[in-house]
Amino acid sequence: MKFRPCIDLHQGKVKQIVGETLQADPSRVVENFVSDRTPDYYASLYREDGLTGGHVIMLGGGNEAAAEQALRAYPGGLQIGGGIRADNAARYLEMGASHVIVTSYIFQDGKLNWDHLHAIVAEVGKERLVIDLSCKEKDGKYYVVTNQWQTFSDFEVNREGIGLLENYCAEFLIHAVDVEGKREGVQTKLAAQLAEWTSIPTTYAGGVRSIDDLKQFRDLTGGRLDITIGSALDIFGGQLPYRDVVEFCRMGDKGEGAC
């Protein structure tokens, strides 16, 4: 289990927001934290700490320059998502992204768009593509949500769907949207199922607020999933020390606290 750091960008600034409040009206977005530091500060921090596989997410338009600043500060160390399409993905890889992340581009009108999926795989290759299966629960099942997590698709996150998409990507990034940004604890049912269903690197996001939550997550998933943490970290205005998370996950197989 790896700790995957993040840099979320909204209106050109590093922020932590409650993702499901993203709407056309920016006044209704719930912001947990707005940083006075630039994106390259965080990218350089992660680079110095040797953290790989983190992600930069552009939440809406107007974030391209900020994203480029982060990617150029840590070439090869960060993935990029938010508005990625077949016709712009290569540009972000040239800026230094290790992978591109897609959701809404491959889910159109509530369905998986095979033409778009094949187009972006042809452009960047399976080995540099991360599919974001951010999902919400409905009727006891999890479905991918798109368009800034406002629109349910008909794509169920289950063993069959995971197995199908593993043929087209190198990794999954999966936000548990019901708890993302709320610091309410891990969505345990989803995490346990993902650990059982996935066979490629998969990062879970949503709800972690403490080292105890990390221990629970590690035990629940058997260390088979990676973890990302946002608004709970002290570097983003929360109470959980970033340094404690880094050290906890650095312990490897050396002790009880190991990720």
Secondary structure, 3 states (H helix, E strand, C coil): CCECCEEEEECCEEEEECHHHCCCCHHHCCEEEECCCCHHHHHHHHHHCCCCCEEEEECCCCCHHHHHHHHHHCCCCEEEECCCCCCCHHHHHHHCCCCEEECHHHEECCEECHHHHHHHHHHHCHHHEEEECCEEEECCEEEEEECCCCEEEEEECCHHHHHHHCCCCCEEEEEECCCCCCCCCCCHHHHHHHHHHCCCCEEEECCCCCHHHHHHHHHHHCCCCEEECCCCEHHHCCCECHHHHHHHHHCCCCCCCCC
